[in-house]
């Protein structure tokens, strides 16, 4: 039993073992089962929901989120961390299986692309094993007189090509296609870091730890250039770091493995780089934007009649703003309403502008619901070099509607619930909505706790 476990550890966690068709099919089914059981146990334990297999197999991560959104705030982050090892294993298995089928190992990286990964998996399961040893790790060793020169030159060449590729991909995805999709946030960091490590290792051999460091350094440098040229702000780069840095480290290891284990020409790499912008264009036509719901509640020592008056129109928020609002996240200031009943207009003022909210339900003192017809930017981006306004601040995070629900409790108390329904057009939504849900919760809390203080003060008076 021990050799079997040792072999599986080498197979799944390493990159040296070749992967034939049977091994690939067995590993895929085993890992899929392990991942599903782990997620199911977590989701069921902390939400009570059943995570059905067809929901788990949905290629869009965002479609699964309704299953765990009713759980604690940390549950989504726990599922994200649980998924990272499986991302590594699926990438390295597919890369080695592609080489074993005598096609470019770079094609294995398409395992992270929604819909395309299904076609890739089926293709790799069907294609026969190639004769010989297509995947044969054999580190390259430069001649003695070239070692010191290649130590720096390889790194500079690899990172330079990777940065140039990232600039082209970002320009096409963000400014031409207006898309913040999987090609940008998953494919680009993977290919950038893999390219840097691949070119570097073709010139000077590295350890895998060094290759991962080069991959991560490539991404850190790219983010620094985005700040330097005022193309992005610090807040969003910090939010993206937990996604980009693991992907870039994985990409560095993959680039080194391909450089060591195959002798295919650089034409394969150029083809992989050229196909990514094409995939970004296709992605804009396929990706859908689901609607997400955030619920926050407080209990107030006041009657629903008292609470209602402060729900429809509350005074300036005077308590100090938490650090995340002072850093630039849109913070609520005050609310006022013009008119009464359905058709009245509620104006909710934030630090970035005003939300315009026509009333759709006026059930005094039980429910106030509204649509959102106008909204400001979700944040003011920070950049040490001056003002910056990246495209994702305009319309990618869209608040659709909201609701206040007042539920009478015993003892003349009230449970006040605030709900927001929104769309977020950035992929992977299962990652980005971890941040947006957290931000919306904090906005809800600031408003609801302010209403609670006002109502309890009135109740005592």
CORURNOR-V415172 format. One record per pair of residues at least 6 apart in sequence whose C-alpha atoms are under 8 Angstrom apart, sorted by sequence separation. I is the first residue (numbers start at 1). J is the second residue. D is the distance in whole Angstrom. If there is no record, write none. Layout:
BEGIN
i/j/d
I/J/D
I/J/D
END
This chain:
BEGIN
i/j/d
10/16/8
11/17/6
43/49/7
44/50/6
58/64/7
98/104/6
99/105/5
110/116/7
111/117/4
173/179/5
174/180/6
226/232/5
227/233/6
325/331/6
338/344/6
339/345/7
348/354/6
349/355/6
361/367/7
362/368/5
381/387/8
382/388/7
408/414/5
409/415/7
426/432/7
10/17/7
11/18/8
43/50/7
44/51/7
68/75/7
69/76/8
98/105/5
110/117/6
111/118/8
173/180/7
226/233/8
227/234/7
337/344/7
338/345/5
347/354/6
348/355/5
361/368/5
362/369/7
381/388/6
407/414/6
408/415/6
11/19/8
43/51/7
55/63/8
56/64/7
68/76/7
97/105/8
98/106/8
337/345/6
338/346/6
347/355/6
348/356/7
360/368/8
361/369/5
381/389/7
406/414/6
407/415/5
55/64/6
96/105/6
98/107/7
111/120/7
337/346/4
347/356/5
348/357/8
359/368/7
360/369/6
361/370/7
380/389/8
406/415/6
407/416/6
424/433/7
40/50/7
95/105/5
98/108/6
110/120/7
111/121/7
321/331/8
336/346/6
337/347/6
346/356/6
347/357/6
359/369/6
360/370/5
406/416/5
40/51/6
94/105/8
95/106/6
97/108/8
173/184/7
335/346/7
336/347/5
345/356/7
346/357/5
359/370/4
360/371/7
405/416/6
406/417/7
39/51/8
95/107/7
96/108/8
108/120/8
335/347/6
336/348/7
345/357/6
346/358/6
358/370/5
359/371/7
404/416/7
405/417/5
95/108/4
335/348/4
345/358/4
346/359/7
357/370/6
358/371/6
404/417/6
405/418/7
94/108/5
95/109/7
170/184/7
197/211/6
223/237/7
334/348/6
335/349/6
344/358/6
345/359/6
357/371/5
358/372/7
379/393/7
403/417/8
404/418/5
93/108/8
94/109/7
169/184/7
197/212/8
317/332/8
333/348/8
334/349/5
343/358/6
344/359/5
357/372/5
358/373/7
378/393/7
403/418/6
404/419/7
51/67/7
92/108/8
317/333/5
332/348/7
333/349/6
334/350/7
342/358/8
343/359/5
356/372/6
357/373/6
377/393/6
402/418/7
403/419/5
36/53/8
50/67/8
91/108/6
94/111/7
197/214/6
316/333/6
317/334/6
332/349/6
333/350/5
342/359/5
343/360/7
355/372/7
356/373/6
357/374/7
377/394/6
402/419/5
403/420/7
49/67/6
91/109/6
196/214/7
197/215/6
316/334/5
332/350/4
333/351/7
341/359/7
342/360/5
355/373/8
356/374/5
377/395/8
402/420/4
49/68/8
169/188/7
196/215/7
315/334/6
316/335/8
331/350/5
332/351/6
342/361/6
355/374/6
356/375/7
378/397/7
401/420/6
402/421/6
36/56/7
91/111/6
314/334/6
315/335/7
330/350/6
331/351/5
341/361/8
342/362/6
354/374/8
355/375/4
400/420/8
401/421/5
420/440/8
47/68/6
90/111/7
91/112/8
193/214/7
194/215/7
314/335/5
330/351/6
331/352/8
341/362/5
354/375/6
355/376/7
399/420/7
400/421/6
401/422/7
166/188/6
193/215/4
196/218/7
313/335/5
314/336/7
330/352/6
353/375/7
354/376/6
399/421/6
400/422/5
47/70/6
101/124/7
166/189/8
192/215/8
193/216/7
312/335/8
313/336/5
353/376/5
375/398/8
399/422/4
400/423/7
43/67/7
47/71/5
312/336/7
313/337/6
352/376/6
353/377/7
375/399/8
398/422/5
399/423/6
43/68/6
46/71/6
87/112/8
193/218/6
219/244/7
312/337/6
352/377/6
397/422/7
398/423/5
46/72/7
98/124/7
101/127/6
166/192/6
192/218/7
193/219/7
219/245/7
352/378/7
397/423/6
398/424/6
418/444/7
94/121/8
97/124/7
101/128/6
102/129/8
165/192/7
192/219/8
352/379/7
372/399/6
373/400/8
396/423/8
397/424/5
43/71/8
101/129/5
102/130/6
352/380/7
372/400/5
396/424/6
397/425/6
46/75/8
100/129/6
101/130/5
162/191/8
163/192/7
216/245/6
219/248/6
371/400/6
372/401/5
396/425/5
94/124/8
100/130/6
162/192/5
189/219/7
216/246/8
218/248/8
371/401/4
372/402/8
396/426/7
418/448/8
162/193/7
370/401/6
371/402/6
43/75/8
102/134/7
216/248/5
369/401/8
370/402/5
416/448/8
42/75/8
100/133/7
162/195/6
215/248/5
216/249/5
369/402/6
370/403/6
100/134/5
159/193/8
161/195/7
162/196/6
215/249/5
312/346/8
369/403/4
99/134/6
100/135/6
161/196/7
214/249/8
215/250/8
368/403/6
369/404/6
99/135/6
159/195/8
160/196/8
212/248/7
213/249/6
215/251/6
216/252/7
367/403/7
368/404/5
158/195/6
159/196/5
212/249/4
215/252/4
367/404/6
368/405/7
158/196/4
159/197/8
211/249/8
212/250/7
214/252/6
215/253/8
367/405/5
96/135/7
157/196/8
158/197/6
212/251/7
213/252/7
366/405/6
367/406/6
39/79/7
158/198/7
212/252/4
366/406/5
155/196/7
158/199/5
211/252/5
212/253/5
365/406/7
366/407/7
155/197/8
157/199/7
158/200/5
211/253/6
157/200/7
155/199/8
156/200/8
208/252/8
209/253/8
211/255/8
154/199/7
155/200/5
208/253/6
211/256/6
154/200/4
153/200/8
154/201/7
330/377/8
35/83/8
154/202/8
208/256/7
330/378/5
154/203/5
329/378/6
330/379/5
153/203/8
154/204/6
206/256/8
329/379/4
330/380/7
35/86/8
328/379/5
329/380/6
151/203/8
328/380/5
150/203/6
151/204/6
328/381/6
60/114/7
150/204/6
194/248/8
197/251/8
198/252/8
328/382/7
31/86/8
59/114/6
159/214/8
163/218/7
189/244/6
193/248/5
197/252/5
201/256/6
327/382/8
59/115/6
162/218/7
166/222/8
192/248/8
193/249/7
196/252/7
197/253/7
308/364/7
312/368/8
147/204/7
190/247/6
194/251/4
195/252/8
198/255/4
202/259/6
308/365/6
186/244/8
189/247/6
190/248/5
193/251/5
194/252/5
197/255/5
198/256/5
201/259/6
308/366/8
155/214/8
159/218/6
163/222/6
185/244/7
189/248/5
192/251/8
193/252/5
194/253/7
196/255/7
197/256/5
198/257/8
201/260/8
305/364/8
190/250/7
191/251/7
194/254/6
195/255/6
198/258/7
199/259/8
305/365/6
140/201/8
142/203/7
186/247/7
190/251/5
194/255/4
198/259/5
304/365/6
28/90/8
140/202/7
142/204/6
189/251/7
190/252/8
193/255/7
194/256/7
304/366/7
141/204/7
142/205/8
140/204/8
141/205/6
140/205/6
139/205/7
24/93/7
113/182/7
24/94/8
113/183/8
24/97/7
19/93/7
112/186/7
113/187/8
195/269/8
13/88/8
112/187/7
13/89/6
21/97/7
12/89/5
15/92/6
19/96/6
20/97/6
110/187/8
14/92/8
15/93/8
18/96/6
19/97/5
109/187/8
18/97/7
12/92/8
20/100/6
12/93/7
15/96/8
19/100/7
20/101/8
18/100/7
191/273/7
188/276/8
187/276/7
235/327/8
183/276/7
235/328/8
311/404/8
183/277/8
183/279/7
184/280/8
183/280/5
182/280/8
308/406/8
181/280/7
307/406/8
25/125/6
183/283/8
24/125/7
179/280/8
182/283/8
181/283/7
304/406/6
21/124/7
22/125/8
177/280/8
181/284/8
304/407/7
21/125/6
173/277/7
177/281/7
304/408/6
21/126/7
172/277/7
179/284/7
303/408/7
21/127/7
21/128/7
169/276/8
173/280/6
177/284/8
307/414/8
21/129/6
165/273/8
169/277/6
173/281/8
20/129/6
303/412/5
304/413/7
302/412/6
303/413/5
304/414/6
329/439/8
301/412/7
302/413/5
303/414/6
332/443/7
301/413/5
302/414/6
331/443/7
300/413/6
301/414/7
299/413/7
300/414/5
332/446/8
299/414/6
300/415/6
332/447/7
299/415/4
300/416/7
18/135/6
298/415/6
299/416/6
18/136/8
297/415/7
298/416/5
297/416/6
298/417/7
16/136/8
137/257/7
140/260/7
297/417/4
16/137/6
139/260/5
296/417/6
297/418/6
138/260/5
139/261/8
295/417/7
296/418/5
137/260/5
138/261/6
295/418/6
296/419/7
136/260/8
137/261/4
295/419/5
136/261/5
137/262/7
294/419/6
295/420/7
135/261/5
136/262/7
293/419/7
294/420/5
134/261/8
135/262/6
293/420/6
294/421/7
134/262/7
293/421/5
292/421/5
293/422/7
291/421/6
292/422/5
291/422/6
292/423/6
291/423/5
290/423/6
291/424/8
317/450/7
289/423/6
290/424/8
289/424/7
289/425/6
314/451/7
311/451/7
310/451/6
294/437/6
307/451/7
310/454/7
236/381/8
296/441/6
307/452/8
310/455/7
235/381/6
294/440/7
295/441/7
234/381/7
235/382/6
294/441/7
233/381/5
234/382/5
296/444/6
297/445/8
307/455/6
232/381/8
233/382/5
234/383/6
296/445/7
306/455/6
233/383/5
298/448/7
232/383/8
297/448/8
298/449/7
301/452/8
300/452/6
306/458/8
105/258/7
230/383/7
299/452/8
302/455/6
306/459/7
298/452/8
301/455/8
302/456/6
230/385/7
233/388/7
300/455/7
301/456/6
227/383/6
230/386/7
232/388/7
233/389/8
300/456/7
227/384/8
228/385/7
230/387/8
231/388/7
232/389/7
233/390/8
302/459/6
227/385/8
230/388/6
231/389/8
232/390/6
301/459/8
231/390/6
104/264/8
88/250/7
92/254/7
106/268/7
99/262/8
106/269/7
104/268/6
107/272/7
106/272/6
243/431/8
239/435/7
180/392/8
178/391/8
175/391/8
174/391/7
66/292/8
63/290/7
62/290/7
16/257/8
15/257/7
185/427/7
185/428/8
180/425/7
181/426/6
182/427/5
180/426/5
181/427/5
182/428/6
179/426/8
180/427/6
181/428/7
80/431/7
76/430/8
77/434/7
76/434/6
65/430/7
73/438/7
62/428/7
64/430/8
61/428/7
62/429/5
61/429/7
62/430/5
61/430/5
END
